[in-house]
Amino acid sequence: MLKKSLLILLLVTWSVNANAKEIIYQGKVQGMACSFCVYGVSKKIGQLPEVDARTVNVDLKSGLVSFHSSSELSLEKVSKVFSGSGFKLVELKKVGKPTLKMAVYEKNPALVFNLNNTDIKKYGAILESIGDIASAETGKLEIKAPESLETELLKPMIGGKQKIARVRFDFDKSKKIQIKLFLRAE
């Protein structure tokens, strides 16, 4: 009896997972001016529980955004995440595949910068230089730092820049900062 129950449970689980669908959305966002805006739009969309944050892709020049969702979303629901932000989602549609291509990056970082304290004011020039390299190479930045430093770290690295592919900021409760720069794979 136990074996039969486990088999039925396994089949039901497999059936549910097999029927789980992924929906690809593409939309257009107005109001973006720089890479910091792209980061903000990506973060807001990625916070929706249905959205796989790793799939959010935003193009500054065209204003296009694409992402994968585990369930149906409406223009109204996604638009709500931009309330009071200065950005506006003006279009959202389901697509078979996104027209925006996801960049592929080297496996290993080209640069790893570690700080053992959160006094980042004296490192402004270094942070700006890391951002300049990421911008010139359309790189990807992965940052681990306390949440309270998010804006202070990102402004010199991506604020005002017109090119930067991806930024991932992971909140860390320690008093340490780690920045990794990945370059595009060729």
C-alpha positions in Angstrom: 0.0 0.0 0.0 2.8 2.4 0.9 4.6 1.7 -2.4 1.3 2.3 -4.3 0.8 5.6 -2.5 4.3 6.8 -3.2 3.9 5.9 -6.9 0.7 7.9 -7.2 2.3 10.8 -5.4 5.3 10.7 -7.7 3.0 10.5 -10.8 0.9 13.5 -9.6 4.1 15.5 -8.9 5.5 14.7 -12.3 2.2 15.6 -14.0 2.0 19.0 -12.3 5.7 19.8 -13.2 5.2 18.6 -16.7 2.2 20.9 -17.1 3.9 23.9 -15.5 4.4 26.4 -18.3 6.7 29.3 -18.7 5.4 32.4 -20.4 7.8 34.8 -22.1 6.8 38.5 -22.0 8.2 41.4 -23.8 7.3 45.0 -23.1 8.3 48.6 -23.5 9.4 50.9 -20.7 9.6 54.7 -21.0 11.6 57.0 -18.8 15.0 55.2 -18.7 18.1 57.5 -19.2 21.1 55.4 -18.0 22.3 52.1 -16.7 21.1 53.0 -13.2 17.6 53.2 -14.7 18.1 49.8 -16.4 19.1 48.4 -13.0 16.0 49.8 -11.3 13.6 48.5 -14.0 15.2 45.1 -13.9 15.1 45.0 -10.1 11.4 46.0 -9.9 10.2 43.5 -12.5 12.4 40.8 -11.0 10.7 41.3 -7.6 7.4 40.0 -8.9 6.9 36.5 -7.5 5.9 35.0 -10.8 9.0 36.4 -12.6 12.3 34.6 -12.8 14.6 37.5 -12.0 17.5 35.9 -13.8 15.7 36.2 -17.1 14.9 39.9 -16.9 16.7 41.6 -19.8 16.4 45.4 -20.4 17.7 47.4 -23.3 18.3 51.0 -22.5 18.4 52.2 -26.1 15.1 50.7 -27.3 13.3 50.6 -23.9 12.5 46.9 -24.5 12.3 44.5 -21.6 11.8 40.7 -21.7 11.4 38.2 -18.9 10.0 34.7 -18.1 7.0 34.3 -15.9 5.5 31.2 -14.3 2.0 32.5 -14.7 -0.2 35.0 -16.6 0.6 38.7 -16.0 -1.3 41.8 -17.0 0.0 45.1 -18.1 -1.7 46.6 -15.1 0.0 44.2 -12.6 3.5 44.7 -14.0 2.9 48.5 -14.3 2.1 48.7 -10.5 5.8 47.9 -9.7 6.8 51.2 -11.3 4.4 53.4 -9.3 6.2 56.6 -8.3 9.4 55.5 -9.9 9.4 57.7 -13.0 9.3 54.7 -15.3 6.2 53.7 -17.2 5.4 50.3 -18.8 3.5 51.2 -22.0 3.3 47.8 -23.6 3.3 44.2 -22.5 2.7 41.1 -24.7 3.4 37.4 -24.7 6.0 36.3 -27.2 7.3 32.9 -28.4 10.8 34.0 -27.8 12.3 37.3 -26.8 13.9 39.5 -29.5 16.5 40.7 -26.9 19.4 38.4 -26.7 20.9 37.6 -23.3 24.6 38.2 -23.3 27.0 35.4 -22.4 29.8 36.1 -20.0 33.1 34.5 -19.2 32.8 31.9 -16.4 35.5 33.5 -14.2 35.6 37.1 -13.2 38.1 39.4 -14.9 38.3 41.4 -11.6 37.4 40.7 -8.0 37.5 43.7 -5.6 37.0 43.0 -1.9 36.6 45.6 0.9 36.6 44.5 4.5 34.7 47.5 5.7 31.8 49.7 4.5 33.6 53.0 4.4 33.4 53.3 0.6 33.7 57.1 0.3 37.5 56.9 -0.2 37.1 54.2 -3.0 34.9 56.4 -5.3 37.6 56.6 -8.0 38.1 52.8 -8.0 34.3 52.1 -8.1 34.0 54.6 -11.0 36.9 52.8 -12.8 35.3 49.4 -12.4 32.1 50.9 -13.8 34.0 52.4 -16.7 35.5 49.0 -17.6 32.1 47.3 -17.3 30.6 49.9 -19.5 33.3 49.8 -22.1 33.2 46.0 -22.3 29.4 45.7 -21.7 30.3 43.6 -18.7 28.3 42.1 -15.9 28.8 43.2 -12.3 28.0 40.9 -9.3 28.0 42.8 -6.0 27.6 41.5 -2.5 27.2 44.2 0.2 24.9 45.4 2.9 21.6 46.6 1.5 22.1 50.1 2.9 25.0 50.6 0.5 23.2 49.6 -2.7 22.7 53.2 -4.1 26.0 54.5 -2.8 27.9 51.7 -4.5 26.0 51.6 -7.8 25.9 55.4 -8.5 29.6 55.7 -9.3 29.7 52.4 -11.1 26.7 52.7 -13.4 25.1 56.1 -12.9 25.0 58.1 -16.1 26.6 55.4 -18.2 24.9 54.4 -21.4 26.3 50.8 -21.6 26.3 48.0 -19.1 24.7 44.6 -19.7 23.9 43.2 -16.2 24.1 44.1 -12.6 23.2 41.7 -9.8 23.3 43.0 -6.2 23.0 40.4 -3.5 22.4 41.8 0.0 24.9 40.6 2.6 24.5 41.3 6.3 28.3 41.4 6.9 30.4 44.5 6.9 32.2 43.3 3.7 31.8 44.3 0.1 32.7 42.1 -2.9 32.5 43.3 -6.5 33.1 40.9 -9.4 33.4 42.0 -13.0 32.7 39.5 -15.7 33.5 40.3 -19.4 31.5 39.1 -22.4 32.5 35.7 -23.7 33.7 35.8 -27.3 
